[in-house]
């Protein structure tokens, strides 16, 4: 079994950290470097450079523009990105076999997969989901005050359209003039969010290739892709036009690298499109407004159960149970069970438990866990969190 030495391990760790930094970068773009990288992507695939390079602020704007261009031009993402990347992975393994380093590269690949970057799952995929969801809500013309998601407002949409229109030619304007902004349009935009590069958030796909590239392995077909991914946010390539998007002006994660901000957007772009999220869960803007002016009445009035859960967490679970005069209905060695009733909804039941593992300072922290409304005792509540019945739960023999 091959092993990697400390020098190689350090280089791999530093390379990985570079991709993690790119994933959350809010830095300005280097325009000449971006232009050169775009030309290189086309040239290495045997295509002439695009006639136009369209600059937009967010993945939402990029997906909308791509949906417009897709009606007149051919999306080349598969030919300019997917095919070269697949070909260079095959070349990497062929070269490794020829040089007798297959086991080394397999070991490096395993090392990367054992602790994945998770940038796509934690950042890129949620952004893609919000592109689709917010467009769907916006152009299905739904107006539900209890909606559990957010949607961009008219000012944001007007600004995005203006930025796109500024960079259209006469043919594109004709296409735009015939568009109907409806559910089909929204679906088309969402589809385009799958036919693009993710820029600095593409490390999950490109990490091994890029490490091989900087290690001296000859992988010519992806040099442009790697260069462009290090320079921009999301990008699209068509036969006569390319789209690049600027990095966000704000991107905030929690300790588990999930999108999270209690007091503002978790992601915000220069065109004001943003995403509100707590611990990777999408929330409507009213949760953020609540964070700045907390009050019990708003929690009681909230009809969306998931949103109410966020409001309670923002308020502070222990403080909420106290201020809302939740009733203690059971207490034993397992914990304390509380109940709070709501009008026209099931009651909230939460069990207070002491963490068995000490904090770094040696103290033990209490946690509040939500449990089903039908549990009647603290033991039953805690047992439920472990997937057990009260009879099966024996904390005294836990290890």
Secondary structure, 3 states (H helix, E strand, C coil): CCCCCHHHHHHHHHHHHHHHHHHCCCCCCCHHHHHHHHHHHHHHCCCCCCCEEEEECCHHHHHHHHHHHCCCCCECHHHHHHHHHHHHHHHHHHHHHHHCCHHHHHHHHHHHHHCCCCHHHHHHHHHHHHHHHHHHHHHCCCCCCCCCCCCCCHHHHHHHHHHHHCCCCHHHHHHHHHCCCCHHHHHHHHHHCCCCECHHHCHHHHHHHHHHHHCCCCCHHHHHHHHHHHHCCCEEEECCEEEEECCCCEECECCCCCECCCCCCCEECCCCCEECEECCEECCHHHHHHHHCCCHHHHHHCCCHHHHHHHHHHHCHHHHHHHCCCEEEEEECCEEEEEEEECCEEEEEEEEEECCCCCCCCCCCEEEEEECCCCCCHHHHHHHHCCCCCCCCCHHHCC
